[in-house]
């Protein structure tokens, strides 16, 4: 009966939680262009870009349950070229989505025997954006620290019998049929526990021979991380440990106890976020929402190529916009809609997305400096967030209000990535 950490945090806003769970379930478990094992591996690749062990561990287990090849968990070198070719878009969307072009799309769609279909690519893009944004929420609300990294301790770690997000919705309005299916899946998974543990242990044994190399790499990366200017104190405390040298496996109680070697799931680990408006170099042209918006362009494209996902995403965007925020706005001396729009537009601004009808001077008036630092960290480099940042920002606000801010970050970031990716796909199709 334990609530999994993400759903426990989102549970402060049950209507949003229900919408999120329906989207998550549809992406991972319902009919769609991509095979189920590939969906979870794509999620692993996306979460690894932000060094999010919490999500990687979750999807490693679901990948194996879906019949995935354990060899793939040794890293990108061991997966099919078609899936490995997704790495470039994964990297760009996670850190600098404004760099994605129709050429990136064309390359994936026209690589002879390893080519993607448009429908498969749209499914993959939505998965990548979903997991990148969810990683921001995981770090922003402290779920990552609670995954055995000395966090606040109020959240319980994942258990093998409670991996599907929908398992935690018994008290919400997710359909009873959906719950019945997922409970059956959970029971079936428990029966597979012994074989799953054996497979995970085998992967662990296969990687032991590379421990010395990983430790050397870890020391080098930690040395580099100490010299990095991250803009917040203590921000690199756990994010530089890319190579723990352990594969996740279940103990006798079925709990995830190991960390994963996240470095093996990504290439070019030094590629990260850079400020969009750098003064010392030419930047891509500003993305104007008046020219390409979710409502007028993105929604119809994604819904046409991946049936019904557009409706689920649109419901989620509208749900977070409709959450009550009168107390937050009152403390800031403004209307709720004005306050939420300020946060949303600030996040989009960091990704080069501008609204012609918005006065950006409002952002500095509405958002105090510490709040802006927190939002930027969680949005652009969530792995540098720590629990202390969450506890210290906005001390006068309730926990549920801080979760609300993180939900705005999640959805604004996801929409930003989707806008760039879908615009590139549109340009390719034209």
N, C-alpha and C positions, 0 to 999 in steps of 0.2 A: 503493500500500500504506500510505499514511499514515492513522493513526487520527485521526478527528475528535475535537475537544477534549472534548466531554461523554462520549463513550464511552471515551476514554482514562482519564478520571478514574474513571468508574464501573467500569472494568475492574479496579480493585483488589478489587471484589466481584463476580466474574463471574456468580454465580447471580442476584444482583439485576439485573445488566445485562441478562441474557437476558429476565427478566420485564419490565423496562422497555421493551426494544426491541419485544417482542410487543405491548405496549399501545400504544406510539407508532405502530407500523405499522398496527395495527387502526384507530386513531383517524383516521389520515391517508390510508390507502391501500386499506382494505377496504370492503366494502359497508356502507352506513349511510344515515341519513336526509338528510344534507347533501351537496350537490355538492362535488367535490374542490377546485375553486378557492375556494369559500366557506370550506372548512375552513382553508385556508392563510391566507386573509384574516383570519379570526377569530383565528388564531394571531398574526398581525401586530398586530392590535388589542390582544391580551392582552399581548404582549411590550412593546409601546410604552408601556403604563401604567407599566412599570418602566424605561423608557428602555434596553432591552436590545437593542443593535444586533446582537449576535451572533445572536439568534433571529430578529429582523426580517429581517436579510440572508438567512438560510437560507430563511425562508418566502416572501420576495419571489421568490426564484429558483424555488422549487417552485410558487408560485402561477402564474408565467408558464408553467412546463412543463405545468401542468394546464390550460392554455388560458385563463387568466384575462385579463381586459381590462386592458391596461397603463394605461388612464386611471384605473382605481381606485387605482393607486399614487400618484396625485397627492393623495390624502387622502379623508377621510370625506365631503366635499362631492360627491365624484364616484362614490359607490357607491349602489346601490339603497336606498331608504328602509327596506326590511325589514331589511337588514343594519345600516344606520346606527342603527336603533332598539335594537340590542343594546348600544349604547354605555353606557347607564345601568347595566345589570347588570354589564357588564365593569368599570366604574369602582368600583361598590360591592363586588363580589366581590374585586377586587384589593386594596382598602385597608380597607374596613370591612364585612365580609360580614354582620355582625349587623344591618345596616340593611335587608337585603333582606326584602321582604314578599310576601304573596300578591297584593297590588295590582300589584307590578311584573310578576309572572307573568301576571296577567289582562290587563294592558295589551298585552303582546306577543302574547297568544293571541287577542285580540279587536279587532285593528286592521284591520277590513274586508279590503281587497285585499292589505294588507301583513302579514297575520297569520301567525304561526308555528304549526306543529303541535306537539303535546306531544313527539313523538319528535324533531323537529328541535331543539326547545329543550333537551331533555335532552342531545343530542349537543353542542350549542353550549356548554352549561354545563360539561360534562366537559372540552371543549377549553379553555375559558377557565381553569378551575381547574388543568388540566394545565400550561398554558403559564405561568401566574403562578408556580406552584410550581417549574417548571423554570428560570424566570428567577432565582429565589432560588438554585438550585443553580449556575447559570452564574456569577453574581456571587460566590457563596460560595466556589467553587473556583478563581476567577481566570480562567475561560474568556473572560469579557468583555474583560479587560485584554489577553489574548493576541490579541484580534481587532484588532491594529494599534494598541493603546493603550499600548504600552510595558510589558507585563506581564512575567511571569517568563521568558517566551521558550521554555519547554520544550515548550509545546504548539503544534502546527502550525495555521495558519489553514485555513478551509474551502476546498475546491476544488470546482469545478463538477462534476467526475466523482465526487464522494463526498458527495453531499448527503443521501441517505437514511440515517438512523441505522443501519438494518439492514446497510448496507454494511460496517460495522466489526465485524461479529460472526463473521468467518470462524473465529476461534479459540475461539468459544463454542458453545453448544448450540442456537442458532437453527436452524430446520429448513433442510435443504439446498435444498428447493424454494423457500423464501422467499428464500434467498440467490441462487438462480438467477434468479428473477424480478427481484430488485432489481439484479443485475449487468446484466441485459438493459436494464432501465430506465436505468441509468447510461450504458451504451453508446449507447442511443438519444439520451439527453440530450446526449452529446458531439457527436453528428452535428448537433444543433440549435444548436450553440454560436454559429455565425455569426449566425443570425437572432435568437438571444437577445441577443447583444451589441448588435445594431442596435436592438432594441426598448428595451433599457435606455438606450442612448445617446440615443434619441429622447426618452425621459422626462427625461433629464438636461438636454437642450437646452430642453425646454419649461419647466423650472423656473428656468432661469438668470435670467429677467427679474425674479424675486422675491428675488434675492440680497440687495439692499440692505435690504429689509424684514426679512429673516431675521437679518441681522447686527445690526440695531437691536434686534430681539427678543432675540437672544442676549446682547447687552451688558446689556440690562435684566434678564434672568433671572440672569445671572452676578452682577450687582450685588445682586440680592435674595438669591442663594444665599450670598454672603459674609457676610450678616448673619444667616443662619439658624443656629439652635442644633441641631446634628444629634447631639450626644452623643458623637461620636468625632472625633478630629483627622483632617483630610484627607479626610473622608467625601464632600465635594461636589466633589472634584477634577475628575471628568469627568461627573458626572450632570447638571450644569446646562446642558451644551451640547446643548440640545434641537434646535437648528436649524443644523446644519452646512452645509445648503444643497447637499448632494451626494446624488445617487441612487446606489445600488449598481450597479456594472457589472463585467464581467469583463475582466481584462487578457489579454495574449496567452497566458499560462500557465493561464488559466482560473480564477484566484484572485479572490476578492471583495476589491476594493481600496477601494471607496467606502463612506462612512457614509450613513445615510438621514436624511431630515428627519422625525424621529420625531414632532414636534409636530403634523404634519398627520394623524396617525392617532389622535388623541385630542382630546376636548373636556374642559374644566375641568381643565387640567393641575395646578392648585394643590390639587386634592382629593387628600388622602393619608391615611396611617394616623394615627389618634388613639388614645391609650390608652383601652382599653375602660372602665376604672374611673376615669373623671375625677370628681374630687370637686366640681367647680364646676357640674355640669350633670346632668340626669336621663339615665340611660343605659337602653338596652334591657335587659329582664330577662335574667338569666343563662341560658345554654343548658345544660340539664341532660341529660347523656348517658343518664340513666336513662329520660328521657321520649322521646328520639329518638336512636337510635344507628345506626351504619353496619350492624352485624350484623343488627339486628332490623327495621330500617325502610329505610334508604337503599339497601342492596344489592338487595333485592327490587324496589324501585321502578325503579331505574336499569336493572336487567337486563330488566325487563318492557317498558320503553319503548325501549331500545336494546340489542338482543339481544346477549348474551355479554359486553358490556363490564363488567358487574358482576363476573363471574368473573375477568376479567383484572385489574381494580382490586383485588379482594380478594386475589388471589395476590400482587400487588405490596405491599400493606399487610402481609401475613403474611411475605413474604420479607424486608422490611426489619426486621421485628420479630425474625426468626430469625437475623439476622447475628450472628456471633461478636463479642463485645465484652468478653471476660474480662480482657484486658490493661487496657482503659480503666477498667473497674469496679474492678479490683484497685488501680490507682493512686489511685482515689477512696475505697478502703476499703469497698466494698459489693458486693453481688451484681450480675451483669450485668443481670438483668431489672429490678432496682430502679433502676439507673442509667439505662437506656433509658426506663423509664417516667417517671422524673423529667424528662428532656428532652422527651418527647412531651407530658406533661401541662402543662409550662411553656409550650410553644408554643400548645397549645389554650387555656390560661388567658389568653394575650395576646389571643385572639379571643373571650373571654367564654364559653368552653366549660368546664364544671366536671364533675368526677366525685365523687359523694357519698361514695364509699368510699376517697378518697385524702386523706392528710394533707399539705396544701400547705406545711407547715413543712419538709418533706423537701427541697423544691426548694432552699431557701437553704443547707441542710446539704450537699447533693450537688454543687451547681453553684457554682463559684467566680465571683467578680464578673466577671472578664474574659470568661469563657465565656458568662455570661448576656448581657453586652453584645453579644458576637459573635452569639449565637443570635437576639437580638431584632433586631439590625440586618439580618441576612440574611433573617429571616422577614418583617419588617414594612416595611422600606424597603431592599431589597437593592441598589438603585442607589447607595446611600451606602457600600457596602462597597468596600474597596480591598485590593490584594494584601498590603499591609503588615499589615493586620488578620489575615489568614489566617496569615501567617508568624509573628506574634507571640503569638497566642493559644495556650495549651496547649503551650508550648515542649517539654515533656517527652514529647509524644505524636508518634507516627509520622504520616506523610502519609496513609496508608490509614485511620488512625483519625479524622483530621480529615474525610476524605471520608465516612466512616461517619456522623459528626455531620451533615454536609450532606444525606445521604440521609434521615436522620430528619427534618430540617427540611422537605425536599421533600415527604415523604409525610404528615407531620402537618399541614402547611399545606394540602395538597390535600384531605385528608379534612375539615378544618375548613370550607373553602369549600363542599365538596359537601354537608356536613350542613346548612348554612344554606340553600343553594339547593334541595336536595331536600325539606327541611321546608316551605319556602314553596310548592313545587309540590304537595306533599301537602295542605297547607291549602287551596290553590286547588281541588284535585280534590274534597275533602270538601265 
